[in-house]
Amino acid sequence: DAELDAHVARLRDLKQKDLTQVIADEFHERPEYQGFIYILSNTAMPGILKIGFTAGLADKRAAEIGAATGVPLSFKIERKFLVYASPREVERKIHIALDGCRVNENREFFRISVEDAVAFVQAVIEGRFDGVAHL
């Protein structure tokens, strides 16, 4: 019974993941990814990006956010990054780094270019940046 429960739990977990990526990670002998950091834009909010994380699929998360009744247009995924460590912790570090660009201290929206956001996210993920961005 315990073995069957473990298999069922694993299947539920895999249902939320990008199976192509799971297979690629296994093939390349990498640990299984834990989630994505995503950068989203919305033409209704020019110059503002949403930067967050999901343990599931980034496309699904963008669709969920865009489906909210308070959002006039859908979000576009500008970039998504695989995260092999804790995506919540990586997101926290990114938000601290970009705190000066934050539009509202209670939201994950930042006034920053896509290029700069990509550079900061990559730097945090790669462990090259732990401070606060000076933009």
N, C-alpha and C positions, 0 to 999 in steps of 0.2 A: 504494500500500500504506500509506503513512504517513497519508494522508487517511482511509482506511478505518479504520485503527487509532485515529485520533483520534475518529472518530465512534463507534466501539465503546466507547472509554473514556468518552466523554460519556454514552452510553446507560447504561452501568454506574453512573455517578455519579448520573444522574437517577433510576435505579431506587431509590436510597436516599433520595430527597427527596420532599417534598410537592409534587406537580406543580401543584396549584392555586396554591400559593404561588409557585412558580417563574414561572408564567404571570403572576400578579399583579405580581411584581417587575418582570418584563419590560415589562408594560403601563404601569406607573408609572415606568418608566425608572430603577429602583433597581438597585443591584448585586444579584446573586443571593445569597440568604442562605447562610450557611456552616454553620448548625446551630441548635440550641435550647439554652437553659438551661431546666431543668425543676425544679419544686418538687413533690416527692412526699410523700404522707402514707400512713400505714398504721395501721389501727385497732389492730393488735397493739402499736404503739409510740406511745401517746398523747403529744402534746406534742413529738414529735420529727419533724423533716422531713429528707428526703434532698434535697440540692440539688446538681445536677450538670449535665453537658452531654452532648450527643450531636450528631454530625454527621449522623446519620440522622433517623428519625422518633421523636419523643418518646413516642408511644403504644407503639411497638415496644420502645423501651428500657425503659419502665416494665414491660411484660409480661416482658421478659427478666429484669429484676431480681426481679420477683415470682415467677418460676418457679424460683428457687434453692431447693434443698432445705432450707436453713436459715431460710427465711422462711415463717412460718405462714399469712399472708394476703397477698392481692394489694395492690399499691400503687395509690393513686389519684392522678391528676395534678391537683394543686391549681391549677397555673398553668404555662404554658410561654411562653417569650419567644424570638422570632426574634433571631438574632445575625448581623450582617452583617460583623463583624470576626472575629478568631480566637475561636471559642467556648472553646477551652482557656484562652486568656489571660483572657477575661472570667470564666470559672469560677474561675481562680486569684485574681483580684482579689476576687471575692465571698467566697471561702473565707478570704482574709486579713481582709476586713472583718468576717466573722462568726466569727473564730477563738475569741473568748471564749465563744461559744455552742456550740462543737463538743463533741459527746458523747465522742468518741474521736479523738485526734490523727491516727490512721491511717485514718479513715473520713470520709465526706461526710455525716454526720448531725449535725443541729444542733437544740438545744433553743430553739425560737423559734416565735412565732405565725406563721400563714400571712400575716397582714396585714403584720407587720414584715418577714418574709422578702421579700414582694413589693415592699415599699418599698425595701429595700436593693438587691435585684436591679435594679429599675428605675433607681435612682440610679447604680449602677455602670455599667449599660448606657448610660445617657445621659451618662456622664462627670461626674456631679454629686457623686460620692463616691469618694474614693481612700484614705481612712483606715481606721481600725479602729472597728467599731461599739461603742458604750458602752450596753449594754442592762442 
